[in-house]
Amino acid sequence: MKRKLKPVPRFKSEAEERRYWETHASDEHVDWSKAERVRLPNLKPSTTSISLRLPVALLERIKIAANRHDVPYQSLIKTWLAEKTGG
């Protein structure tokens, strides 16, 4: 027997939508048995710029290490941060 799906409500804000999905199951609104797997190969994670003050000597050491690895120093910093935070 087919179950009647509820329409997804309209939300006034992202916060309101977040609260809704924290307390409601998506299968009330979506028939997951008809879902298809998709690939999004060009999807890039969103990023944000930050300003970080570093001692000049530390930045120079980072740039030397990046040069040894043949990568941009900012990429090396991101790699190190990801490794340290388990990301």
C-alpha positions as CSV (number, residue, x, y, z in Angstrom):
1,M,0.0,0.0,0.0
2,K,1.3,3.4,-1.0
3,R,1.8,5.9,1.8
4,K,0.7,9.5,1.3
5,L,3.7,11.8,1.5
6,K,3.5,15.1,3.3
7,P,4.5,18.2,1.3
8,V,7.7,19.9,2.5
9,P,6.7,23.1,4.3
10,R,7.9,26.5,3.3
11,F,10.4,28.0,5.7
12,K,10.9,31.7,6.6
13,S,14.6,31.2,7.4
14,E,17.4,28.7,7.3
15,A,17.2,28.5,11.1
16,E,13.5,27.6,11.0
17,E,14.2,24.9,8.4
18,R,17.1,23.5,10.5
19,R,14.8,23.3,13.5
20,Y,12.2,21.5,11.5
21,W,14.5,18.8,10.1
22,E,16.0,18.2,13.5
23,T,12.6,17.0,14.7
24,H,11.1,15.4,11.6
25,A,12.1,12.4,9.5
26,S,12.6,13.1,5.8
27,D,10.8,9.9,4.9
28,E,7.6,11.6,5.8
29,H,8.2,13.8,2.7
30,V,10.3,11.7,0.4
31,D,9.9,8.2,-1.0
32,W,13.5,7.1,-0.6
33,S,12.8,3.8,-2.5
34,K,12.8,5.9,-5.7
35,A,16.0,7.7,-4.9
36,E,18.9,7.4,-7.4
37,R,22.6,7.8,-6.5
38,V,24.3,10.7,-8.2
39,R,27.9,11.9,-8.5
40,L,28.9,15.5,-8.3
41,P,32.6,15.4,-9.2
42,N,33.1,19.2,-9.6
43,L,31.5,20.1,-6.3
44,K,33.9,22.0,-4.1
45,P,33.5,22.5,-0.4
46,S,32.6,26.1,0.6
47,T,35.5,28.0,2.1
48,T,35.9,31.3,3.9
49,S,38.9,33.7,4.2
50,I,40.4,34.4,7.5
51,S,43.1,36.7,8.6
52,L,45.8,35.1,10.7
53,R,48.8,37.0,12.2
54,L,51.9,34.9,12.3
55,P,55.4,35.8,13.5
56,V,57.6,36.6,10.4
57,A,60.1,33.8,11.3
58,L,57.3,31.2,11.6
59,L,55.8,32.2,8.2
60,E,59.3,32.0,6.6
61,R,59.7,28.4,8.0
62,I,56.3,27.5,6.7
63,K,57.2,28.8,3.2
64,I,60.5,26.9,3.2
65,A,58.6,23.7,4.2
66,A,56.0,24.3,1.4
67,N,58.8,24.9,-1.1
68,R,60.4,21.6,-0.1
69,H,57.0,19.9,-0.7
70,D,56.5,21.9,-3.9
71,V,53.1,23.2,-2.8
72,P,51.8,26.7,-2.0
73,Y,52.3,27.6,1.6
74,Q,48.6,28.3,2.2
75,S,47.8,24.8,1.0
76,L,50.4,23.3,3.3
77,I,48.9,25.2,6.3
78,K,45.4,23.9,5.4
79,T,46.8,20.3,5.1
80,W,48.5,20.6,8.5
81,L,45.4,22.0,10.1
82,A,43.2,19.2,8.7
83,E,45.7,16.6,9.9
84,K,45.8,18.1,13.4
85,T,42.0,18.4,13.7
86,G,41.2,15.0,12.1
87,G,39.6,16.6,9.1
